[in-house]
Amino acid sequence: MTSRIIPTVSALVLAFHAAQAQEASRNRMSISYRAGFLIDADFKNHGSAPTPGGPSLAGSYSDGFVRTDNTGNAGGLTTHWGYDSPSQVSGGNVYLRGSRDGSIGENAGSDFSHGFEFLYGRYLGTLGKGRWGLDFGLNYMSVKIDAGFDASRSVLNVDGFGLGGIVPPGAPYAGPFTSGPGVPLLPSAGMPTVVSVQNQLDSTLYGFKAGPFWELPLFERVTLGVGAGFTLLVADTDYSFGESYGGIRRSGSVGRTDLLPGGYGSVSLSFSLTQRMSFDAGFQLQGAESMRLRTQDKEARLDLGLHFLWTSGLRWEF
């Protein structure tokens, strides 16, 4: 009797442990560091209409004009000039700014964007020689892009006109076409001035993802995993700019939060450390809608169309 009981109990114990092992492998949970690259931004200027100041737009800027007076600009000077704001006067010059639609910087990006991801997966069955299931994940990443450019004169043309020591009339001012005593003169030709634009874009990306995965054992302790699915990013983004020329500075800022849907694909390798724990490393290709922010006459476009993510972390099976 005893000889029969012992093998029976041993078989039950082994079956129980086998069932436990099988049950223990139906779920997986991981936490990973993720680094994003190929995330960049484009920056644009929106032009503004020139100041009329007369029947012709020749010599017009967005904030003033310098035109020919009744003397034909004798001596290279004219009375027929104007400007809009006292902030345009700096260092003995009055600066006039022409603004047109155009790019002020493209494909500006950060080296790496850092974050982390929490992932839960459920094994649902076998497919070929591997197992498949569904993944659900939450992730976070911080994107910072700081980019400076000298604007093309076809987009921002700024000219400085020397005041010759005179105190300019109070702004806004529009000088007459006809010269006369006491009417202030200004050089009819300005000095081209470089316009520097500094852009700063800070975005915090909170993400949710869901989709199927498939795992294939390659060696005793190495498993290949692939996956794909849907992703939704909550982008909390701030954009600011500073435009400077001739000692004059303009600036602006804006912030907004957008929902950006998209998708992802992933490939990874899993290296078993213990029966339940493994080290995972892999790449993800993620795409989402782009985000645009505008303040004053500047616009930033955060391009999340296609970017890569490198991930590494620990995984537990239970």
C-alpha positions in Angstrom: 0.0 0.0 0.0 2.7 2.4 1.0 4.6 1.6 -2.2 1.6 2.8 -4.1 0.8 6.0 -2.1 4.3 7.4 -2.3 4.5 7.5 -6.1 0.9 8.8 -6.3 1.7 11.7 -3.9 4.9 12.4 -5.7 3.1 12.6 -9.0 0.5 14.9 -7.6 3.2 17.2 -6.2 4.9 17.3 -9.5 1.7 18.1 -11.3 0.9 20.8 -8.8 4.3 22.4 -9.3 3.9 22.1 -13.1 0.5 23.8 -12.9 2.0 26.5 -10.7 4.8 27.1 -13.2 2.3 27.2 -16.1 0.1 29.7 -14.2 3.2 31.8 -13.2 4.0 32.4 -16.9 0.6 33.8 -17.9 1.5 37.4 -17.0 4.4 39.6 -17.4 5.3 43.1 -16.0 8.3 45.3 -16.8 9.7 48.7 -16.1 12.2 50.1 -18.6 14.3 53.2 -19.3 13.6 54.6 -22.8 15.7 57.0 -24.8 14.1 58.7 -27.8 15.9 60.1 -30.9 15.0 61.6 -34.3 12.5 63.9 -32.5 12.9 67.3 -34.1 11.1 70.6 -34.6 10.6 73.2 -37.4 10.3 77.0 -36.7 8.5 79.5 -38.9 7.9 83.2 -39.2 4.5 84.6 -40.1 4.8 87.9 -42.1 2.9 91.0 -41.3 1.6 93.7 -43.7 3.9 96.7 -44.4 3.1 100.1 -43.0 1.3 102.0 -45.8 2.5 105.6 -45.1 1.6 106.8 -48.6 0.3 105.7 -52.0 3.3 103.4 -52.7 4.5 100.4 -50.7 8.1 100.8 -52.0 10.5 101.3 -49.1 7.9 99.9 -46.7 8.6 97.8 -43.6 6.3 96.1 -41.1 6.9 98.9 -38.6 7.8 101.9 -40.7 8.9 103.2 -44.1 11.7 105.1 -45.8 10.8 106.7 -49.2 11.8 109.3 -51.7 10.9 112.9 -50.8 10.2 115.9 -53.1 14.0 116.6 -53.4 14.7 113.1 -54.7 16.6 112.3 -51.5 19.2 115.0 -52.0 22.4 114.2 -50.2 21.2 110.7 -49.5 18.7 112.0 -47.0 14.9 112.0 -46.9 12.1 113.6 -44.9 9.6 111.0 -46.0 10.2 108.3 -43.4 8.3 106.9 -40.4 8.4 104.4 -37.6 5.8 102.9 -35.2 7.3 102.4 -31.7 9.9 104.0 -29.5 11.3 100.4 -29.0 12.7 100.7 -32.5 15.3 103.3 -31.4 18.6 101.9 -30.2 22.2 103.0 -30.2 21.6 106.2 -32.2 19.7 104.3 -34.9 16.1 103.6 -35.8 15.6 100.0 -36.9 12.9 99.1 -39.4 11.8 95.5 -39.7 10.2 93.7 -42.7 8.5 90.4 -41.9 7.4 87.8 -44.4 6.2 84.2 -44.2 9.0 81.7 -44.3 11.2 79.2 -42.4 13.6 80.4 -39.7 14.9 76.9 -38.9 14.2 73.3 -39.8 15.0 69.8 -38.4 16.3 71.1 -35.1 16.5 68.3 -32.6 17.9 67.2 -29.3 20.5 64.5 -29.0 18.4 62.2 -26.8 15.1 62.5 -24.9 14.9 60.5 -21.7 12.0 58.7 -20.0 10.6 55.4 -18.7 7.9 52.9 -19.5 5.7 50.6 -17.4 4.3 47.6 -19.3 1.9 44.8 -18.4 1.4 41.8 -20.7 -1.0 38.9 -20.7 -0.1 35.6 -22.5 -3.2 34.3 -24.4 -2.0 31.4 -26.4 0.6 29.8 -28.7 1.3 30.8 -32.3 3.7 28.6 -34.2 6.7 27.9 -32.0 6.1 31.0 -29.9 3.5 32.6 -27.6 1.3 35.6 -28.2 -0.6 38.0 -26.0 -1.6 41.6 -25.4 0.5 44.4 -24.0 -0.8 47.5 -22.1 1.7 50.3 -21.2 2.2 53.7 -19.7 5.2 55.8 -20.5 6.8 59.2 -20.0 9.4 61.2 -21.9 10.8 64.7 -21.7 11.8 66.4 -25.0 13.9 69.6 -24.9 14.9 71.4 -28.1 17.0 74.6 -27.9 17.9 76.0 -31.4 19.2 79.3 -32.6 19.3 80.6 -36.1 20.2 83.7 -38.1 17.1 84.5 -40.1 17.3 84.9 -43.9 16.7 88.4 -45.2 14.0 87.0 -47.4 12.1 86.3 -44.2 13.2 89.0 -41.8 15.0 92.0 -43.3 16.0 94.6 -40.8 17.8 97.8 -41.7 19.4 100.3 -39.3 19.2 104.0 -40.1 21.5 106.5 -38.4 19.7 109.4 -36.7 22.8 111.6 -36.9 22.6 112.7 -33.3 19.0 114.0 -33.5 16.3 113.0 -31.1 13.6 111.3 -33.3 10.0 112.6 -33.1 7.7 110.7 -30.8 6.3 107.5 -32.2 4.2 106.7 -34.1 5.7 109.2 -36.6 5.2 109.6 -40.4 7.4 112.3 -42.0 6.1 114.5 -44.9 6.8 114.1 -48.6 7.7 117.7 -48.8 10.9 118.9 -47.1 11.1 122.0 -45.0 12.7 123.7 -42.1 12.8 121.6 -38.9 11.7 118.4 -40.6 14.0 115.6 -39.4 16.1 113.9 -42.1 17.0 110.2 -42.2 19.5 108.4 -44.5 17.6 107.0 -47.5 19.7 103.8 -47.4 19.9 101.6 -44.3 22.5 99.2 -42.9 21.5 95.6 -43.2 21.3 94.0 -39.8 21.5 90.3 -38.8 18.4 89.0 -37.0 19.1 86.2 -34.5 16.2 84.0 -33.4 16.5 81.7 -30.4 13.8 79.0 -30.0 13.1 76.9 -27.0 10.7 74.0 -27.1 10.0 71.9 -23.9 7.5 69.0 -24.1 6.5 66.4 -21.6 5.0 63.4 -23.3 2.7 61.1 -21.3 1.8 58.0 -23.4 -0.6 55.0 -23.3 -0.1 52.0 -25.6 -1.9 48.8 -26.3 -1.4 46.0 -28.8 -0.5 42.3 -29.5 2.9 40.8 -29.0 4.6 37.5 -30.0 7.6 35.8 -28.4 9.8 33.2 -29.9 12.5 31.3 -27.9 15.9 31.5 -29.7 18.2 29.8 -27.2 18.0 28.4 -23.7 17.9 31.9 -22.1 17.2 34.2 -25.0 13.8 35.1 -26.4 12.9 37.3 -29.4 9.8 39.5 -29.0 7.9 41.6 -31.6 4.9 43.8 -31.1 2.7 46.5 -32.6 -0.3 48.5 -31.7 -2.0 51.9 -30.9 -0.5 54.7 -28.9 -1.9 57.9 -27.5 0.4 60.7 -26.4 -0.6 63.6 -24.1 1.8 66.4 -25.1 2.2 69.2 -22.5 4.4 71.6 -24.5 5.8 75.1 -24.0 7.4 77.2 -26.7 9.3 80.5 -26.4 11.4 82.6 -28.7 13.7 85.6 -28.5 14.5 87.7 -31.6 17.4 90.2 -31.3 19.0 92.7 -33.6 20.9 96.0 -33.0 20.4 95.9 -29.3 16.7 95.4 -29.6 15.0 92.2 -28.4 11.5 90.8 -29.0 10.2 87.7 -27.2 7.1 85.6 -26.7 5.9 82.4 -25.2 2.9 80.0 -25.3 1.9 76.7 -23.8 -0.7 74.1 -24.7 -1.6 70.4 -24.1 -2.7 68.2 -27.0 -3.8 64.6 -27.5 -1.8 63.0 -30.3 -2.9 59.5 -31.5 -0.5 57.2 -33.4 1.0 53.8 -33.5 4.1 51.8 -32.7 6.1 48.7 -33.6 8.8 47.0 -31.4 11.4 44.4 -31.5 13.3 43.2 -28.4 15.5 40.5 -26.9 14.9 39.0 -23.5 17.8 37.4 -21.4 16.7 35.2 -18.6 18.3 36.0 -15.2 16.2 33.7 -13.0 13.1 31.6 -13.6 10.9 34.6 -13.2 13.2 37.6 -14.0 14.8 38.7 -17.2 16.6 41.6 -18.7 15.0 43.1 -21.8 16.5 45.4 -24.5 15.1 46.6 -27.8 14.0 49.2 -30.2 10.6 50.8 -30.9 9.5 52.8 -33.9 6.7 55.2 -32.9 4.7 57.7 -34.9 2.1 60.3 -33.8 0.5 63.5 -35.1 2.6 66.6 -35.0 1.9 69.6 -32.7 2.0 73.3 -33.6 2.2 76.3 -31.3 2.2 79.9 -32.2 3.0 83.1 -30.3 3.0 86.5 -32.0 4.6 86.0 -35.4 6.5 82.8 -34.6 5.4 79.2 -34.9 7.0 75.9 -33.7 6.1 72.5 -35.0 7.0 69.5 -32.9 7.5 66.6 -35.3 6.5 63.3 -33.7 5.8 61.7 -37.1 8.4 58.9 -36.9 10.9 58.5 -34.1 13.0 55.7 -32.6 13.1 54.6 -28.9 15.7 52.5 -27.3 14.5 50.6 -24.2 16.2 48.5 -21.5 14.9 47.2 -18.2 13.7 44.3 -16.1 10.8 42.0 -16.6 9.0 39.7 -14.1 6.7 36.8 -15.0 4.0 35.6 -12.7 
